[in-house]
């Protein structure tokens, strides 16, 4: 079975009409977008290989899912370990917010260093 290649005239040159196969539409979250920016800037060969092999979208979706799961797991573990409970939220809302913000920031740093910027 032969594949017919078509060409387009660009000035004096005939260029092949190349296009990547359709990829499924997948919503990439904030973690996947951060990792995309990172590999585009610091690992362009990996980025190009993933893009041209049509694996970029699924790769980023997987990174996004892993990072999100890790983030929520860390937040839950830190909150349990440090006694940041619903009771604290009811008793002292400002203290609860401050502690949860601290926990979320630490969890974000861990996810960034272990998954996103590696």
N, C-alpha and C positions, 0 to 999 in steps of 0.2 A: 504494500500500500504506500504510494508516494504522496508526500505532502507538497502541495503547491505553494510556492512562495511568491508573494506579490511584491512589487516594488513601486516606490514613489519617486518622481523626478524632483530633485533639489538642485537647481542650477544645472551644472554639467554632470551631475552624478545621479545614479539610480541607487536609492537606499532601500534595503529590505524593510517591509512593514512588519515589525516585531512587536509583540505585546505579550505580557505575562498572562497566564491563565487566570480566570476569575477565582477569587478567594472568598470564602464565606465571610459574611458580615459579622464581626465580633466586636462588642464594645470593650475598649481598653480603658481601664480605670487610671487613677492618678499614679499608682505605683508603676504600671506598665509604661505610661507616658514618660515618667522620670527616667526609667531604665532606657527607653528609646533614645531620649536626648543624650544620655550618657554614652551609649554605644555608638551613636552617630558621631559624637565629638571625639571620643577617646579610643574607640575600636572600630574604625571605618571598614576594615576588611571583614570583620565578623558581621557588621551591619549589612554590607553588600552581599555577602554569602547568604545570609538569611533572606534578604530581599529577593535575590535572583533565584533562590531555590523555592520560593513561595512558602517559606516557613516562618517568616517574620511575625505575622499576625498570631499564629498559634503559639509561638514562643513568647510573645509579649503577654498574651492572655494567660499563659501558664505562670509567668513571673508575677503578674498582677494578682492572680488567685493565691499563689504561695505567700506573697507579701501581705495580702489582706488577712489571710488565715493566721499568719505569724503575728501580725500586729494585734489582732483581737485576742489571741491566746496570751500574748505577753501582758496586755492591759489587764486581762482577767487575773492572771497569776500574780502580778504586782499588787493589784488591788486587794486580793485575798490575803497575801502575805503581809501587807501593810495595814490591814484592818480598815480599808476604805469601803464602807458598807452602805446599804440603804438607810440604816439607822443613823449613821453619821450624817448622811444627806438630810435626813429629817431634823436632826438635832442642830447641826451647824452647816448650813448650806454653803457659806463662803469658804469654810475650811475644806469641805468636800470638793468644791470646784477647784481650789488651789491644788489639792493633792492629786486629783484626777488629771489636771493639766500637766502636772509634773510627771505623772505616770505615762501619759500619752506621749509626751515629748521624749522620754527615755525609750519607750517602745519604738517610736519613729526613728530615733537614732540607731537603734539596734537593727531594725529592718533595712534602713538605708545602708548601713555598713556591711551587713551580711548578704543582702540580696540585690539591692538596687545598684549600688556603686561598686560592683565587683565584676 
